[in-house]
Amino acid sequence: MAKPTLMIFGLGNVGGQVLEFLARVPNLGWRVVTAGRDAERGLRKTRSAIFGASYLGLYPDIGFQRADLTDVAATAALMSAVRPDIVVNAASSAAWWLRDLLPPAIRRDLVSLGPGIWSAAHMAPAFSLMRAIEKSGTAPLYLNVSYPDVVNVALCKAGPGPSVGVGNIDLLVPAIQHVAARRLGVPMRHIVPYIVAHNHHSYGVLTRGTTDGHDFFLKIVLAGTDVTDRFDRERLMAEVAETSSIPEAAGASALAAGSLCKVLLAIMTDSGERSHIPGPNGLPGGYPAVLGAGGAQLMLPASLGLDEAIAINEEGQRAEGVETIGGDGRIVFTEAARRVLRDSFDLDIEGFAPAESQRVAAQVDRSLKALGARYGLHS
């Protein structure tokens, strides 16, 4: 009987590290096919995972295929040949790291809205992969790493988009566990949080200890008992940033890869494991969910309705510069996001449809690189 197949597109910070993690899982039982545009780099990273696993006496079934997601027809043909059961998009198309090297005043404007103004660059590879899946005649479970709080929503409205996201809200979970466990004098594993939050909320708490007045849902359970009222919310958030913060930007990629590995293993083994998932089944923001072979199933606390949970996440979405996501997946920017694009990049962009994401991403990327070049920064 043939092994089921996992296919990972993109071997950058997150994709490359999750490959290293998976290669070291005993008795994985799956074939893993990695794919990327740079064949030499992709082959080297794939060999690294295979060779590293051998030191533990493990010899996983892992191989590499060259794939350029901008060539939808060729990607579809590759997928038709591989026949993956699960597909992961871990690719993005922006030199976003340049913004962190700009002078503080300029950088502050560019990062103030989170990933919203960069959403086209996050969406473009995920959209191309969605189109390739459509043309391939395959029907894999589609996972997306790249800004799933927004990208999954738009793509699920435009076609068979990713039904499971990774990271973002899930990165906040162990930090909450860490602070609560220390306060209550119990092991981290005994703390069970239920969180409904957008990337705006989780990033703000992790980096600055605040959500800038935008509330999110948090319930903390210990041994089956709700202990949420034993914590002052503002103090808890501040303490996360003070004592349980994580590396920012690309530095958090190992944590994102750990989150992806957990999600993949839960789906691959149909474990029913509990997690926190951004963009599940096309919903905005992040939610507690149960994972199995079919993907993610929401597990909201009885005290919180779905409409209320969505409203929390849509508020976080607007705080990151995305006013609405239309019925066809069109992103409409807030006026604050449009102002930043005008003032920093001289771009007047009201929004974009998924099919326009590559063009808009290229515009923003060129403008960012030009801005960087003015300050002696080159990508």
Residue, then its C-alpha position, 0 to 999 in steps of 0.5 A: m500500500a502506497k504511503p500518503t503524501l505531504m507536499i511542502f511548497g517553500l523551504g524558507n525560515v518556516g518550511g525549512q525548519v518544519l522539514e527538519f522537525l518532521a524528518r526526526v519523527p520516528n515512524l512518520g509513515w508518510r512520504v514528504v515531497t518538498a518543492g521550491r523555485d531554487a533547486e540547488r538551495g532546495l536540494r541542500k535543505t532537503r539533504s540536510a533534513i535527511f542527513g540530520a535524521s540519520y544521526l538519530g537512526l531515522y531514514p525518512d522518505i523525503g524528496f525534492q521537486r523544483a516548482d515555481l508557483t508563478d507557473v500555475a500550469a507546471t505546478a499543477a502538472l507536478m501536483s498531478a504526478v505527486r498526488p499529495d494528500i496534504v499541501v502546505n504553502a510556506a512561501s511569501s513573495a516580499a522582501w518585508w525584512l527591509r522595513d525593519l532596517l529602515p530609520p525608526a520614524i519610517r519603520r514605525d509607520l510601516v509596521s504600525l498596521g501589522p501585515g495588512i499592507w503586505s497582504a498581497a505579497h502573502m496572498a500571491p503564492a497561496f493564490s497561485l497554489m490554489r489555482a494549481i490545485e484546481k487544475s491538477g485534478t487533486a483534492p488535498l487538504y490545503l494548509n497555509v502559513s502565510y498570514p492565514d488570518v486574512v489570506n485564508v478568508a479571501l482565498c476561500k471566498a475565491g475558490p478552494g482556499p486553505s482550510v487550516g492556518v498555522g502560527n499567529i494565535d497559536l504563538l500566544v498560547p504557550a506564552i499564556q500558559h507560561v505566565a499562568a503556570r508560574r502564577l499558579g505554581v503548576p506545570m505549563r501542561h496543566i494550563v488550558p487556554y481558550i483564545v479567540a484572537h486575530n494576529h493583531h491581538s497575539y502580536g501586540v500581546l507578545t511584543r508590547g503587552t497590549t492590544d491597543g484597546h482591541d479586546f480578545f477572548l481569553k478563558i483559562v482552565l486548570a484541572g477542569t476549573d475556569v480560573t480566568d477571574r484569578f488574573d487581571r487581564e491588563r497585568l497578564m498581557a503586560e507580564v507576557a511581554e515582560t517575562s514570556s516574549i519571543p523573538e520578533a519577525a523572522g526570529a519567531s520562525a522556529l516557533a511557527a515551524g513548531s506550530l506547523c509540525k504540531v498541526l501536521l502531525a495531528i492531521m496526519t495521525d487523525s489524533g483529534e488534538r486540540s489547538h488554536i488555528p488562524g483562518p480555519n475554514g475561511l473564518p477571519g482571525g484565530y479560534p480554538a479547534v480540534l484537528g483531525a484528518g478532515g482538518a479543523q473543527l471549531m471548539l468554542p467555549a459555550s459562553l461565546g457564540l460564533d458571531e461574537a467570535i467573528a466580530i472580535n476577529e474582524e475588529g483585529q483585522r481592521a486594526e491591521g489595515v484590512e477594512t473588509i474582505g468581499g464576497d469574491g475575496r477582494i481585500v479593501f484597505t482601511e483609510a489608515a492603510r491607504r495613507v501609509l501606502r500613499d505617504s511611504f510608497d506614493l501608491d494609491i491602492e484601495g484594495f485588490a482581488p486575489a487574482e491581482s495579488q501578484r501585481v499589487a505585491a510587486q508594486v509594494d515590493r518595488s516601492l519598499k526596495a526603492l525606499g530602502a535604497r534611499y537609506g543604503l539598504h539593498s535586498 
